[in-house]
Amino acid sequence: MRGEDSETEEVMSKPGFTFIEVLMAISILAILLVGVHKLQSQMVSMNQTTQFFTLAPLLAQSQMAEMERRNFKEIPKDSGDFGGAYPGYVWSLNMETLESEVLKKLAYPMKKIDISVSFNKGERTYRLRTYRLAPDKAAAETPDKRLGPT
């Protein structure tokens, strides 16, 4: 009996960790690593979303500027991409002339212009709607007499 007690005391007095302590430490470390991995993936997703909602309004405004440059020529629907500079981004345009008794009194017709910018085949979409007084074909070809001689 005495020999067994001395062996037990000898084992208990040795420095180190027990198997249970090692298992608990590994379990806690695994739980922490899973949480860090999930946090990292959420940060990447939020970064992509922020990048889209920063870039998409600028791309939509550039398409609007292109429509203004073309003097709002009657293009009811159009679509395209932004080339190699912005891979994965596509745009679509829908323009219609609004009709009403009040609007007929205006010098130029009122246009409703919808521009949509999408990323990764519709994964994220930004829509811009604006209303503009735009000259029609006949008004664009004739000079405006209200401005005076040019």
PyRosetta script that sets phi, psi and omega in degrees:
from pyrosetta import init, pose_from_sequence

init()
pose = pose_from_sequence("MRGEDSETEEVMSKPGFTFIEVLMAISILAILLVGVHKLQSQMVSMNQTTQFFTLAPLLAQSQMAEMERRNFKEIPKDSGDFGGAYPGYVWSLNMETLESEVLKKLAYPMKKIDISVSFNKGERTYRLRTYRLAPDKAAAETPDKRLGPT")
pose.set_psi(1, -39.1)
pose.set_omega(1, -178.3)
pose.set_phi(2, -65.0)
pose.set_psi(2, -34.8)
pose.set_omega(2, -179.7)
pose.set_phi(3, -65.5)
pose.set_psi(3, -37.8)
pose.set_omega(3, 179.5)
pose.set_phi(4, -67.4)
pose.set_psi(4, -40.2)
pose.set_omega(4, 179.3)
pose.set_phi(5, -64.0)
pose.set_psi(5, -39.2)
pose.set_omega(5, -179.5)
pose.set_phi(6, -70.0)
pose.set_psi(6, -33.6)
pose.set_omega(6, 177.2)
pose.set_phi(7, -68.0)
pose.set_psi(7, -41.3)
pose.set_omega(7, 179.4)
pose.set_phi(8, -64.1)
pose.set_psi(8, -43.8)
pose.set_omega(8, 178.3)
pose.set_phi(9, -64.0)
pose.set_psi(9, -36.5)
pose.set_omega(9, -179.2)
pose.set_phi(10, -67.6)
pose.set_psi(10, -42.8)
pose.set_omega(10, 178.9)
pose.set_phi(11, -66.3)
pose.set_psi(11, -41.3)
pose.set_omega(11, -177.9)
pose.set_phi(12, -70.2)
pose.set_psi(12, -26.4)
pose.set_omega(12, -177.5)
pose.set_phi(13, -86.7)
pose.set_psi(13, -8.3)
pose.set_omega(13, 179.2)
pose.set_phi(14, -73.5)
pose.set_psi(14, 137.6)
pose.set_omega(14, 178.2)
pose.set_phi(15, -72.4)
pose.set_psi(15, 150.7)
pose.set_omega(15, 178.2)
pose.set_phi(16, 142.3)
pose.set_psi(16, -178.2)
pose.set_omega(16, -178.6)
pose.set_phi(17, -108.5)
pose.set_psi(17, 148.9)
pose.set_omega(17, 175.4)
pose.set_phi(18, -82.8)
pose.set_psi(18, 164.8)
pose.set_omega(18, -179.6)
pose.set_phi(19, -59.5)
pose.set_psi(19, -40.2)
pose.set_omega(19, 179.5)
pose.set_phi(20, -64.1)
pose.set_psi(20, -41.3)
pose.set_omega(20, 179.1)
pose.set_phi(21, -64.0)
pose.set_psi(21, -40.1)
pose.set_omega(21, 178.2)
pose.set_phi(22, -66.0)
pose.set_psi(22, -43.5)
pose.set_omega(22, 178.6)
pose.set_phi(23, -62.1)
pose.set_psi(23, -41.2)
pose.set_omega(23, 179.1)
pose.set_phi(24, -65.3)
pose.set_psi(24, -41.6)
pose.set_omega(24, 179.3)
pose.set_phi(25, -64.0)
pose.set_psi(25, -42.6)
pose.set_omega(25, 178.6)
pose.set_phi(26, -65.7)
pose.set_psi(26, -38.8)
pose.set_omega(26, 178.9)
pose.set_phi(27, -63.2)
pose.set_psi(27, -45.4)
pose.set_omega(27, 179.6)
pose.set_phi(28, -64.3)
pose.set_psi(28, -41.9)
pose.set_omega(28, 178.4)
pose.set_phi(29, -62.9)
pose.set_psi(29, -39.9)
pose.set_omega(29, 178.7)
pose.set_phi(30, -64.6)
pose.set_psi(30, -42.6)
pose.set_omega(30, 178.8)
pose.set_phi(31, -63.1)
pose.set_psi(31, -42.5)
pose.set_omega(31, 178.2)
pose.set_phi(32, -64.2)
pose.set_psi(32, -41.0)
pose.set_omega(32, -179.8)
pose.set_phi(33, -66.6)
pose.set_psi(33, -36.2)
pose.set_omega(33, 176.2)
pose.set_phi(34, -63.7)
pose.set_psi(34, -42.4)
pose.set_omega(34, 178.2)
pose.set_phi(35, -63.7)
pose.set_psi(35, -42.0)
pose.set_omega(35, 179.0)
pose.set_phi(36, -65.1)
pose.set_psi(36, -40.3)
pose.set_omega(36, 178.9)
pose.set_phi(37, -63.1)
pose.set_psi(37, -44.0)
pose.set_omega(37, 178.7)
pose.set_phi(38, -63.4)
pose.set_psi(38, -42.5)
pose.set_omega(38, 178.2)
pose.set_phi(39, -61.2)
pose.set_psi(39, -42.4)
pose.set_omega(39, 179.2)
pose.set_phi(40, -62.9)
pose.set_psi(40, -43.2)
pose.set_omega(40, -179.9)
pose.set_phi(41, -66.8)
pose.set_psi(41, -35.2)
pose.set_omega(41, 176.4)
pose.set_phi(42, -67.1)
pose.set_psi(42, -37.5)
pose.set_omega(42, 178.9)
pose.set_phi(43, -66.0)
pose.set_psi(43, -38.5)
pose.set_omega(43, 177.7)
pose.set_phi(44, -64.7)
pose.set_psi(44, -43.6)
pose.set_omega(44, 179.0)
pose.set_phi(45, -63.9)
pose.set_psi(45, -42.9)
pose.set_omega(45, 178.8)
pose.set_phi(46, -65.3)
pose.set_psi(46, -35.5)
pose.set_omega(46, 177.7)
pose.set_phi(47, -64.2)
pose.set_psi(47, -43.1)
pose.set_omega(47, 178.0)
pose.set_phi(48, -65.1)
pose.set_psi(48, -41.3)
pose.set_omega(48, 178.9)
pose.set_phi(49, -64.5)
pose.set_psi(49, -43.4)
pose.set_omega(49, 178.4)
pose.set_phi(50, -63.5)
pose.set_psi(50, -41.7)
pose.set_omega(50, 178.1)
pose.set_phi(51, -61.8)
pose.set_psi(51, -42.3)
pose.set_omega(51, 179.8)
pose.set_phi(52, -62.9)
pose.set_psi(52, -48.7)
pose.set_omega(52, -175.7)
pose.set_phi(53, -76.4)
pose.set_psi(53, -4.1)
pose.set_omega(53, 169.3)
pose.set_phi(54, -90.9)
pose.set_psi(54, -41.8)
pose.set_omega(54, -174.7)
pose.set_phi(55, -82.9)
pose.set_psi(55, -37.9)
pose.set_omega(55, -175.5)
pose.set_phi(56, -59.2)
pose.set_psi(56, -44.2)
pose.set_omega(56, 177.2)
pose.set_phi(57, -62.1)
pose.set_psi(57, -35.7)
pose.set_omega(57, 178.0)
pose.set_phi(58, -66.5)
pose.set_psi(58, -40.4)
pose.set_omega(58, 178.0)
pose.set_phi(59, -67.7)
pose.set_psi(59, -39.0)
pose.set_omega(59, 177.5)
pose.set_phi(60, -64.9)
pose.set_psi(60, -40.6)
pose.set_omega(60, 177.6)
pose.set_phi(61, -66.5)
pose.set_psi(61, -33.0)
pose.set_omega(61, 177.4)
pose.set_phi(62, -67.5)
pose.set_psi(62, -36.3)
pose.set_omega(62, 175.7)
pose.set_phi(63, -67.2)
pose.set_psi(63, -36.9)
pose.set_omega(63, 177.0)
pose.set_phi(64, -64.2)
pose.set_psi(64, -41.2)
pose.set_omega(64, 177.8)
pose.set_phi(65, -63.0)
pose.set_psi(65, -37.0)
pose.set_omega(65, 177.1)
pose.set_phi(66, -64.9)
pose.set_psi(66, -39.0)
pose.set_omega(66, 177.2)
pose.set_phi(67, -65.2)
pose.set_psi(67, -40.7)
pose.set_omega(67, 178.0)
pose.set_phi(68, -64.4)
pose.set_psi(68, -38.9)
pose.set_omega(68, 178.6)
pose.set_phi(69, -63.3)
pose.set_psi(69, -35.7)
pose.set_omega(69, 177.9)
pose.set_phi(70, -83.6)
pose.set_psi(70, 7.8)
pose.set_omega(70, 176.7)
pose.set_phi(71, 60.1)
pose.set_psi(71, 36.4)
pose.set_omega(71, 176.8)
pose.set_phi(72, 52.0)
pose.set_psi(72, 40.3)
pose.set_omega(72, 176.0)
pose.set_phi(73, -56.4)
pose.set_psi(73, 146.4)
pose.set_omega(73, -173.0)
pose.set_phi(74, -65.1)
pose.set_psi(74, 97.0)
pose.set_omega(74, 174.5)
pose.set_phi(75, -123.9)
pose.set_psi(75, 96.8)
pose.set_omega(75, -174.7)
pose.set_phi(76, -62.4)
pose.set_psi(76, -40.0)
pose.set_omega(76, 179.6)
pose.set_phi(77, -144.2)
pose.set_psi(77, 142.2)
pose.set_omega(77, 177.6)
pose.set_phi(78, -157.0)
pose.set_psi(78, 158.3)
pose.set_omega(78, 177.1)
pose.set_phi(79, -157.8)
pose.set_psi(79, 164.5)
pose.set_omega(79, 178.9)
pose.set_phi(80, 177.6)
pose.set_psi(80, -170.1)
pose.set_omega(80, 176.8)
pose.set_phi(81, -121.0)
pose.set_psi(81, 177.7)
pose.set_omega(81, -177.2)
pose.set_phi(82, -101.3)
pose.set_psi(82, 15.4)
pose.set_omega(82, 176.5)
pose.set_phi(83, 76.7)
pose.set_psi(83, -166.0)
pose.set_omega(83, -177.2)
pose.set_phi(84, -69.8)
pose.set_psi(84, -17.7)
pose.set_omega(84, -179.8)
pose.set_phi(85, -67.6)
pose.set_psi(85, -31.7)
pose.set_omega(85, -178.7)
pose.set_phi(86, -132.7)
pose.set_psi(86, 74.3)
pose.set_omega(86, -178.1)
pose.set_phi(87, -65.7)
pose.set_psi(87, 139.8)
pose.set_omega(87, 179.4)
pose.set_phi(88, 90.4)
pose.set_psi(88, -12.5)
pose.set_omega(88, 179.8)
pose.set_phi(89, -95.2)
pose.set_psi(89, 130.1)
pose.set_omega(89, 175.7)
pose.set_phi(90, -129.8)
pose.set_psi(90, 156.6)
pose.set_omega(90, 179.4)
pose.set_phi(91, -129.2)
pose.set_psi(91, 156.5)
pose.set_omega(91, 172.5)
pose.set_phi(92, -140.6)
pose.set_psi(92, 147.3)
pose.set_omega(92, -176.1)
pose.set_phi(93, -126.8)
pose.set_psi(93, 137.7)
pose.set_omega(93, 174.2)
pose.set_phi(94, -135.6)
pose.set_psi(94, 119.4)
pose.set_omega(94, -178.0)
pose.set_phi(95, -127.8)
pose.set_psi(95, 136.0)
pose.set_omega(95, 177.1)
pose.set_phi(96, -141.9)
pose.set_psi(96, 151.6)
pose.set_omega(96, 177.6)
pose.set_phi(97, -89.3)
pose.set_psi(97, 130.5)
pose.set_omega(97, 179.8)
pose.set_phi(98, -88.1)
pose.set_psi(98, 138.3)
pose.set_omega(98, -178.5)
pose.set_phi(99, -116.4)
pose.set_psi(99, 131.4)
pose.set_omega(99, 171.2)
pose.set_phi(100, -167.1)
pose.set_psi(100, 165.4)
pose.set_omega(100, -179.9)
pose.set_phi(101, -64.8)
pose.set_psi(101, -39.0)
pose.set_omega(101, -179.7)
pose.set_phi(102, -68.0)
pose.set_psi(102, -42.3)
pose.set_omega(102, -177.5)
pose.set_phi(103, -69.7)
pose.set_psi(103, -23.5)
pose.set_omega(103, 178.8)
pose.set_phi(104, -65.9)
pose.set_psi(104, -23.5)
pose.set_omega(104, -178.6)
pose.set_phi(105, -78.7)
pose.set_psi(105, -13.1)
pose.set_omega(105, -179.6)
pose.set_phi(106, -76.4)
pose.set_psi(106, 155.2)
pose.set_omega(106, -179.9)
pose.set_phi(107, -67.2)
pose.set_psi(107, -35.4)
pose.set_omega(107, -179.3)
pose.set_phi(108, -122.2)
pose.set_psi(108, 152.8)
pose.set_omega(108, 178.4)
pose.set_phi(109, -72.3)
pose.set_psi(109, 150.8)
pose.set_omega(109, 177.7)
pose.set_phi(110, -87.0)
pose.set_psi(110, 129.8)
pose.set_omega(110, 179.5)
pose.set_phi(111, -112.7)
pose.set_psi(111, 136.2)
pose.set_omega(111, 171.2)
pose.set_phi(112, -101.8)
pose.set_psi(112, 121.9)
pose.set_omega(112, -175.3)
pose.set_phi(113, -120.3)
pose.set_psi(113, 122.3)
pose.set_omega(113, 176.2)
pose.set_phi(114, -112.5)
pose.set_psi(114, 123.5)
pose.set_omega(114, 175.9)
pose.set_phi(115, -120.2)
pose.set_psi(115, 131.8)
pose.set_omega(115, -179.7)
pose.set_phi(116, -122.0)
pose.set_psi(116, 131.1)
pose.set_omega(116, 175.5)
pose.set_phi(117, -116.5)
pose.set_psi(117, 125.4)
pose.set_omega(117, -178.3)
pose.set_phi(118, -122.2)
pose.set_psi(118, 154.9)
pose.set_omega(118, 178.9)
pose.set_phi(119, -128.2)
pose.set_psi(119, 138.5)
pose.set_omega(119, 178.6)
pose.set_phi(120, 53.8)
pose.set_psi(120, 54.9)
pose.set_omega(120, 175.6)
pose.set_phi(121, 56.4)
pose.set_psi(121, 43.9)
pose.set_omega(121, 174.9)
pose.set_phi(122, 91.3)
pose.set_psi(122, 7.3)
pose.set_omega(122, 177.5)
pose.set_phi(123, -58.5)
pose.set_psi(123, -42.0)
pose.set_omega(123, 175.0)
pose.set_phi(124, -132.5)
pose.set_psi(124, 141.2)
pose.set_omega(124, -178.2)
pose.set_phi(125, -137.2)
pose.set_psi(125, 137.0)
pose.set_omega(125, 175.3)
pose.set_phi(126, -120.6)
pose.set_psi(126, 131.8)
pose.set_omega(126, -178.9)
pose.set_phi(127, -118.8)
pose.set_psi(127, 136.7)
pose.set_omega(127, 177.5)
pose.set_phi(128, -124.8)
pose.set_psi(128, 126.9)
pose.set_omega(128, 176.5)
pose.set_phi(129, -123.8)
pose.set_psi(129, 134.1)
pose.set_omega(129, 178.0)
pose.set_phi(130, -143.9)
pose.set_psi(130, 159.8)
pose.set_omega(130, 177.3)
pose.set_phi(131, -121.0)
pose.set_psi(131, 132.1)
pose.set_omega(131, -177.7)
pose.set_phi(132, -135.9)
pose.set_psi(132, 144.0)
pose.set_omega(132, 168.3)
pose.set_phi(133, -84.1)
pose.set_psi(133, 115.1)
pose.set_omega(133, -174.4)
pose.set_phi(134, -129.1)
pose.set_psi(134, 137.9)
pose.set_omega(134, 178.6)
pose.set_phi(135, -66.9)
pose.set_psi(135, 139.7)
pose.set_omega(135, 174.6)
pose.set_phi(136, -81.4)
pose.set_psi(136, -174.7)
pose.set_omega(136, -175.4)
pose.set_phi(137, -60.3)
pose.set_psi(137, -44.9)
pose.set_omega(137, -177.6)
pose.set_phi(138, -68.0)
pose.set_psi(138, -41.4)
pose.set_omega(138, -178.7)
pose.set_phi(139, -70.4)
pose.set_psi(139, -31.2)
pose.set_omega(139, -179.5)
pose.set_phi(140, -71.7)
pose.set_psi(140, -29.5)
pose.set_omega(140, -177.3)
pose.set_phi(141, -85.0)
pose.set_psi(141, -22.8)
pose.set_omega(141, 180.0)
pose.set_phi(142, -102.5)
pose.set_psi(142, 138.3)
pose.set_omega(142, -179.7)
pose.set_phi(143, -67.7)
pose.set_psi(143, 152.4)
pose.set_omega(143, -179.8)
pose.set_phi(144, -80.6)
pose.set_psi(144, 117.3)
pose.set_omega(144, -177.5)
pose.set_phi(145, -75.6)
pose.set_psi(145, -15.5)
pose.set_omega(145, -179.9)
pose.set_phi(146, -72.1)
pose.set_psi(146, -22.1)
pose.set_omega(146, -177.7)
pose.set_phi(147, -79.1)
pose.set_psi(147, -14.3)
pose.set_omega(147, -178.2)
pose.set_phi(148, 91.4)
pose.set_psi(148, -178.8)
pose.set_omega(148, -178.0)
pose.set_phi(149, -65.5)
pose.set_psi(149, 143.8)
pose.set_omega(149, 178.8)
pose.set_phi(150, -112.0)
pose.dump_pdb("model.pdb")
